[in-house]
Amino acid sequence: MARADTASASASERMPIAGVLFRRKQMIKGHARLLAKPAYEKLVSSEPILRRCIPVLIIIFLMIVALARFVQLYDLRMERENQARDLMGMVASYLALSLDQAEPTLSTDRYQMAVQNTLDNLVPQSAADAGQRIYVADATGRVIATSPRAATEENRSFTEIVSGAQPLVIFGDRAGVLKINVDGDQPAFATLRHLNGRLGFVAVATPFPAIYRDWRADVSLNVSIFVGTSGILLVILYGYFSQSARAQEADIIYQETYDRFDTALRRGRCGLWDWDVARGRLFWSKSMFELVGLPPRDTLLGFGEVNELVHPDDGDLMNLVEALYEANETTVDRMFRMRKADGSYVWLRIRVELVDADGTEPHLIGIAVDVTEQMRLAESSRTADIRLRDAIETISEAFVLWDTQNRLVMCNSKYQQLHGIPDSALEAGTPYAQVIAAGRQPVVQAQIPNEGRAEEGARSFEAQLNDGRWLQISERRTKDGGFVSVGTDITTIKRHEEKLIDGERRLMATIADLRQSRQKLEQQAQEMVDLAEKYSEQKDRAEAANRTKSEFLANISHELRTPLNAIIGFSEIMKSGLFGPLGSPKYGEYCQDINASGNFLLNVINDVLDMARIEAGRMTLDMQPLMLDEIVDEAARVMSPEASARKVTIEADLESSLGLHADRRAVKQMVLNLLSNAVKFTPENGHISVRARKIGGAVTLTIEDNGIGIPKEALKKLGRPFEQVQNQFTKSHKGSGLGLAITRSLAELHGGAMRIRSHEGKGTIVSIRLPLLQTAQLEPPTGASAGVALRLGASAEPSR
């Protein structure tokens, strides 16, 4: 938390000044803000500005001082340089004048020495102090005298000693003072004056070190003063910032301490109280405001504001202070309710101490703890205890609880009744031995062995009371070291046990009888196994015979069709008289009968062949999209001549564009079979209705007639091939008895079904349900399974 506050403090330095001012102002909180003076608060608020302005002002001040000294030293340098120039010009002019006057008086002998002595006498002391060098040369430019005297420079050319002196030699005093180099690389100022007579010129040169010697001393002094002044200011600035950092660190520490203290109070559901009893003012911490749901504020609270929040039933705060003084005590520990902002109440436990009780400003300082949850838990515990006692009292078992020292904690009335214990012995805290001695002792007591792993300190036993009742007593240790005992009345169970023992004896006798019966059943089972094997053999033979029958029918039907086609063809030729008349009209009638009988027999053979193919599993379907209304129209046109002859109307009611995925020939054969049956068994002036509807994922085709109907008892015979309601001698309508059986088989091959509803004398309704789409090619039933499907189907071609 300290790191976070430090980071926030450093971040505040980068914030805008307005934000920093606000934060610094907020750092004085709570009671401390009430005690702080306005001037100090203003100082705290302006401190960030001062901290930023002072370093800038000091740097500006040092820059101004440095600039001023630089300008002053530069002016001083120029002044020294000008003084040196003037002095050199004056000395050169003075020496030139003096040497011109003295030169005629110099002897020829030892002329150079005479010139040197004259120069030594003429050079002023100020020139020597200024570090000037004086050179006197003859007309050829050879140096013959120097001051201060330098033997190495005498008798040398002036231009060899002084580089860059050619303008001076040429122009003389008109050249003024020029910058030259002495001894090769030492800069200096020089001036020159021409002389009369045997002398050529006199030159005065001053090296730069001699010119700026005093100026450099001034520069060193000024730099030392500036560095010292800057150091002193930096030390003062460091001291200021150190003190400011300490003050800021102290503020951060105070803020951290305040935040931690406030966090601890808030997390602990506590609030700080500081009650100035004399002035009637109270200070609350922010956490205290949160407890009562009020917005926190830094101002003090009035006694009346706080006293109004106290619940009227919990007394008055002033009574608390008066009772404190009357009892001559210094601490208070009291619970009361205080109204929250939303109107609800919170339970508070206030613990305060009277500070400075004998002074003029006594204070009650302490904390208030939120004990609402504890009060609710206590109330819940009381309610739970009452419910527990009620539950224990209402159970049918005897219940008793003992503590760790085998003293009575609680028991129910059932325990008291079973053991006959008086009320005086059932006081809480009564020792175990005393309670047991006061009740009736059991007649028989037997330990019950534990099954599996027994719990530590647990046991169970059975006891018989004096009145003959039996109890099963179970004892278990509690977590605190006591134990609980529960007694269950097992008298009924004991009586059942006696009956079970008697029943067990009878059961043993019955088992002996069953053992004998078992041996007989095993013999019968062996006989059944033998019969099952024989049945399996007979079943295989029947299936083989059924396949042989189907193959025989297919072969014989194929052999019959060849002569029938010839009979039918010749009868049609004879009936039409293609090769001439037959003679007698009777021959025409006989030819018509022969043709009708041949067609009838051919239809029977075709049905037998279809039946045989289906049973033999050789019937395949050619699935293709088709329109059901087209097939119904074709079938109706085929049956229209016969229906018109019998004065029967056929009405079709189909949904438009009703298509499905099926075998066209099979669907048409199913419709023709059903329409043929309906026309055949419908009397004159009858009506046949053909309907088709799409229901879910299938198409339902319904053919309804108002014909003779089918008797209820005859429906059981339907679905068997070659089976009709009437036999071959008494039936009134011709047919092979295979139409409905073939229709049902074809419907099942498509994954559909056929249903017949009929009422004798009113008519028959036959419905075929075919799926719209075939997800996979359906496998046709083969062999005996197809025959079984036909035999179990509720379809046949009845005669009515």
Secondary structure in CASP SS format (residue, H / E / C, confidence):
PFRMAT SS
TARGET T0000
AUTHOR 0000-0000-0000
METHOD secondary structure of the structure
MODEL  1
M C 1.00
A H 1.00
R H 1.00
A H 1.00
D H 1.00
T H 1.00
A H 1.00
S H 1.00
A H 1.00
S H 1.00
A H 1.00
S H 1.00
E H 1.00
R C 1.00
M C 1.00
P C 1.00
I H 1.00
A H 1.00
G H 1.00
V H 1.00
L H 1.00
F H 1.00
R H 1.00
R H 1.00
K H 1.00
Q H 1.00
M C 1.00
I C 1.00
K C 1.00
G H 1.00
H H 1.00
A H 1.00
R H 1.00
L H 1.00
L H 1.00
A C 1.00
K C 1.00
P H 1.00
A H 1.00
Y H 1.00
E H 1.00
K H 1.00
L H 1.00
V H 1.00
S H 1.00
S H 1.00
E H 1.00
P H 1.00
I H 1.00
L H 1.00
R H 1.00
R H 1.00
C H 1.00
I H 1.00
P H 1.00
V H 1.00
L H 1.00
I H 1.00
I H 1.00
I H 1.00
F H 1.00
L H 1.00
M H 1.00
I H 1.00
V H 1.00
A H 1.00
L H 1.00
A H 1.00
R H 1.00
F H 1.00
V H 1.00
Q H 1.00
L H 1.00
Y H 1.00
D H 1.00
L H 1.00
R H 1.00
M H 1.00
E H 1.00
R H 1.00
E H 1.00
N H 1.00
Q H 1.00
A H 1.00
R H 1.00
D H 1.00
L H 1.00
M H 1.00
G H 1.00
M H 1.00
V H 1.00
A H 1.00
S H 1.00
Y H 1.00
L H 1.00
A H 1.00
L H 1.00
S H 1.00
L H 1.00
D H 1.00
Q H 1.00
A H 1.00
E H 1.00
P H 1.00
T H 1.00
L C 1.00
S C 1.00
T C 1.00
D C 1.00
R C 1.00
Y H 1.00
Q H 1.00
M H 1.00
A H 1.00
V H 1.00
Q H 1.00
N H 1.00
T H 1.00
L H 1.00
D H 1.00
N H 1.00
L H 1.00
V C 1.00
P C 1.00
Q H 1.00
S H 1.00
A H 1.00
A H 1.00
D H 1.00
A C 1.00
G C 1.00
Q C 1.00
R E 1.00
I E 1.00
Y E 1.00
V E 1.00
A E 1.00
D E 1.00
A C 1.00
T C 1.00
G C 1.00
R E 1.00
V E 1.00
I E 1.00
A E 1.00
T E 1.00
S E 1.00
P C 1.00
R C 1.00
A C 1.00
A C 1.00
T C 1.00
E C 1.00
E C 1.00
N C 1.00
R C 1.00
S E 1.00
F H 1.00
T H 1.00
E H 1.00
I H 1.00
V E 1.00
S E 1.00
G C 1.00
A C 1.00
Q H 1.00
P H 1.00
L H 1.00
V H 1.00
I H 1.00
F H 1.00
G H 1.00
D H 1.00
R H 1.00
A H 1.00
G C 1.00
V C 1.00
L E 1.00
K E 1.00
I E 1.00
N E 1.00
V E 1.00
D C 1.00
G C 1.00
D C 1.00
Q E 1.00
P E 1.00
A E 1.00
F E 1.00
A E 1.00
T E 1.00
L E 1.00
R E 1.00
H E 1.00
L C 1.00
N C 1.00
G C 1.00
R C 1.00
L E 1.00
G E 1.00
F E 1.00
V E 1.00
A E 1.00
V E 1.00
A E 1.00
T E 1.00
P E 1.00
F H 1.00
P H 1.00
A H 1.00
I H 1.00
Y C 1.00
R H 1.00
D H 1.00
W H 1.00
R H 1.00
A H 1.00
D H 1.00
V H 1.00
S H 1.00
L H 1.00
N H 1.00
V H 1.00
S H 1.00
I H 1.00
F H 1.00
V H 1.00
G H 1.00
T H 1.00
S H 1.00
G H 1.00
I H 1.00
L H 1.00
L H 1.00
V H 1.00
I H 1.00
L H 1.00
Y H 1.00
G H 1.00
Y H 1.00
F H 1.00
S H 1.00
Q H 1.00
S H 1.00
A H 1.00
R H 1.00
A H 1.00
Q H 1.00
E H 1.00
A H 1.00
D H 1.00
I H 1.00
I H 1.00
Y H 1.00
Q H 1.00
E H 1.00
T H 1.00
Y H 1.00
D H 1.00
R H 1.00
F H 1.00
D H 1.00
T H 1.00
A H 1.00
L H 1.00
R H 1.00
R H 1.00
G C 1.00
R C 1.00
C E 1.00
G E 1.00
L E 1.00
W E 1.00
D E 1.00
W E 1.00
D E 1.00
V C 1.00
A C 1.00
R C 1.00
G C 1.00
R E 1.00
L E 1.00
F E 1.00
W E 1.00
S C 1.00
K H 1.00
S H 1.00
M H 1.00
F H 1.00
E H 1.00
L H 1.00
V C 1.00
G C 1.00
L C 1.00
P C 1.00
P C 1.00
R C 1.00
D C 1.00
T C 1.00
L C 1.00
L E 1.00
G E 1.00
F H 1.00
G H 1.00
E H 1.00
V H 1.00
N H 1.00
E H 1.00
L H 1.00
V E 1.00
H C 1.00
P H 1.00
D H 1.00
D H 1.00
G C 1.00
D C 1.00
L H 1.00
M H 1.00
N H 1.00
L H 1.00
V H 1.00
E H 1.00
A H 1.00
L H 1.00
Y H 1.00
E H 1.00
A C 1.00
N C 1.00
E C 1.00
T C 1.00
T E 1.00
V E 1.00
D E 1.00
R E 1.00
M E 1.00
F E 1.00
R E 1.00
M E 1.00
R E 1.00
K C 1.00
A C 1.00
D C 1.00
G C 1.00
S C 1.00
Y E 1.00
V E 1.00
W E 1.00
L E 1.00
R E 1.00
I E 1.00
R E 1.00
V E 1.00
E E 1.00
L E 1.00
V E 1.00
D C 1.00
A C 1.00
D C 1.00
G C 1.00
T C 1.00
E C 1.00
P C 1.00
H E 1.00
L E 1.00
I E 1.00
G E 1.00
I E 1.00
A E 1.00
V E 1.00
D E 1.00
V C 1.00
T H 1.00
E H 1.00
Q H 1.00
M H 1.00
R H 1.00
L H 1.00
A H 1.00
E H 1.00
S H 1.00
S H 1.00
R H 1.00
T H 1.00
A H 1.00
D H 1.00
I H 1.00
R H 1.00
L H 1.00
R H 1.00
D H 1.00
A H 1.00
I H 1.00
E H 1.00
T H 1.00
I C 1.00
S C 1.00
E C 1.00
A E 1.00
F E 1.00
V E 1.00
L E 1.00
W E 1.00
D C 1.00
T C 1.00
Q C 1.00
N C 1.00
R E 1.00
L E 1.00
V E 1.00
M E 1.00
C E 1.00
N C 1.00
S H 1.00
K H 1.00
Y H 1.00
Q H 1.00
Q H 1.00
L H 1.00
H H 1.00
G C 1.00
I C 1.00
P C 1.00
D H 1.00
S H 1.00
A H 1.00
L H 1.00
E C 1.00
A C 1.00
G C 1.00
T C 1.00
P E 1.00
Y H 1.00
A H 1.00
Q H 1.00
V H 1.00
I H 1.00
A H 1.00
A H 1.00
G C 1.00
R C 1.00
Q C 1.00
P C 1.00
V C 1.00
V E 1.00
Q E 1.00
A E 1.00
Q E 1.00
I C 1.00
P C 1.00
N C 1.00
E C 1.00
G C 1.00
R C 1.00
A C 1.00
E C 1.00
E C 1.00
G C 1.00
A C 1.00
R E 1.00
S E 1.00
F E 1.00
E E 1.00
A E 1.00
Q E 1.00
L C 1.00
N C 1.00
D C 1.00
G C 1.00
R C 1.00
W E 1.00
L E 1.00
Q E 1.00
I E 1.00
S E 1.00
E E 1.00
R E 1.00
R E 1.00
T C 1.00
K C 1.00
D C 1.00
G C 1.00
G C 1.00
F E 1.00
V E 1.00
S E 1.00
V E 1.00
G E 1.00
T E 1.00
D E 1.00
I C 1.00
T H 1.00
T H 1.00
I H 1.00
K H 1.00
R H 1.00
H H 1.00
E H 1.00
E H 1.00
K H 1.00
L H 1.00
I H 1.00
D H 1.00
G H 1.00
E H 1.00
R H 1.00
R H 1.00
L H 1.00
M H 1.00
A H 1.00
T H 1.00
I H 1.00
A H 1.00
D H 1.00
L H 1.00
R H 1.00
Q H 1.00
S H 1.00
R H 1.00
Q H 1.00
K H 1.00
L H 1.00
E H 1.00
Q H 1.00
Q H 1.00
A H 1.00
Q H 1.00
E H 1.00
M H 1.00
V H 1.00
D H 1.00
L H 1.00
A H 1.00
E H 1.00
K H 1.00
Y H 1.00
S H 1.00
E H 1.00
Q H 1.00
K H 1.00
D H 1.00
R H 1.00
A H 1.00
E H 1.00
A H 1.00
A H 1.00
N H 1.00
R H 1.00
T H 1.00
K H 1.00
S H 1.00
E H 1.00
F H 1.00
L H 1.00
A H 1.00
N H 1.00
I H 1.00
S H 1.00
H H 1.00
E H 1.00
L H 1.00
R H 1.00
T H 1.00
P H 1.00
L H 1.00
N H 1.00
A H 1.00
I H 1.00
I H 1.00
G H 1.00
F H 1.00
S H 1.00
E H 1.00
I H 1.00
M H 1.00
K H 1.00
S H 1.00
G C 1.00
L C 1.00
F C 1.00
G C 1.00
P C 1.00
L C 1.00
G C 1.00
S C 1.00
P H 1.00
K H 1.00
Y H 1.00
G H 1.00
E H 1.00
Y H 1.00
C H 1.00
Q H 1.00
D H 1.00
I H 1.00
N H 1.00
A H 1.00
S H 1.00
G H 1.00
N H 1.00
F H 1.00
L H 1.00
L H 1.00
N H 1.00
V H 1.00
I H 1.00
N H 1.00
D H 1.00
V H 1.00
L H 1.00
D H 1.00
M H 1.00
A H 1.00
R H 1.00
I H 1.00
E H 1.00
A H 1.00
G C 1.00
R C 1.00
M C 1.00
T C 1.00
L C 1.00
D C 1.00
M E 1.00
Q E 1.00
P E 1.00
L E 1.00
M E 1.00
L H 1.00
D H 1.00
E H 1.00
I H 1.00
V H 1.00
D H 1.00
E H 1.00
A H 1.00
A H 1.00
R H 1.00
V H 1.00
M H 1.00
S H 1.00
P H 1.00
E H 1.00
A H 1.00
S H 1.00
A H 1.00
R C 1.00
K C 1.00
V C 1.00
T E 1.00
I E 1.00
E E 1.00
A E 1.00
D E 1.00
L E 1.00
E C 1.00
S C 1.00
S C 1.00
L C 1.00
G E 1.00
L E 1.00
H E 1.00
A E 1.00
D E 1.00
R H 1.00
R H 1.00
A H 1.00
V H 1.00
K H 1.00
Q H 1.00
M H 1.00
V H 1.00
L H 1.00
N H 1.00
L H 1.00
L H 1.00
S H 1.00
N H 1.00
A H 1.00
V H 1.00
K H 1.00
F C 1.00
T C 1.00
P C 1.00
E C 1.00
N C 1.00
G C 1.00
H E 1.00
I E 1.00
S E 1.00
V E 1.00
R E 1.00
A E 1.00
R E 1.00
K E 1.00
I E 1.00
G C 1.00
G C 1.00
A E 1.00
V E 1.00
T E 1.00
L E 1.00
T E 1.00
I E 1.00
E E 1.00
D E 1.00
N C 1.00
G C 1.00
I C 1.00
G C 1.00
I C 1.00
P C 1.00
K H 1.00
E H 1.00
A H 1.00
L H 1.00
K H 1.00
K H 1.00
L C 1.00
G C 1.00
R C 1.00
P C 1.00
F C 1.00
E C 1.00
Q C 1.00
V C 1.00
Q C 1.00
N C 1.00
Q C 1.00
F C 1.00
T C 1.00
K C 1.00
S C 1.00
H C 1.00
K C 1.00
G C 1.00
S C 1.00
G C 1.00
L C 1.00
G H 1.00
L H 1.00
A H 1.00
I H 1.00
T H 1.00
R H 1.00
S H 1.00
L H 1.00
A H 1.00
E H 1.00
L H 1.00
H C 1.00
G C 1.00
G C 1.00
A E 1.00
M E 1.00
R E 1.00
I E 1.00
R E 1.00
S E 1.00
H E 1.00
E C 1.00
G C 1.00
K C 1.00
G E 1.00
T E 1.00
I E 1.00
V E 1.00
S E 1.00
I E 1.00
R E 1.00
L E 1.00
P E 1.00
L C 1.00
L C 1.00
Q C 1.00
T C 1.00
A C 1.00
Q C 1.00
L C 1.00
E C 1.00
P C 1.00
P C 1.00
T C 1.00
G H 1.00
A H 1.00
S H 1.00
A H 1.00
G H 1.00
V H 1.00
A H 1.00
L H 1.00
R H 1.00
L H 1.00
G C 1.00
A C 1.00
S C 1.00
A C 1.00
E C 1.00
P C 1.00
S C 1.00
R C 1.00
END
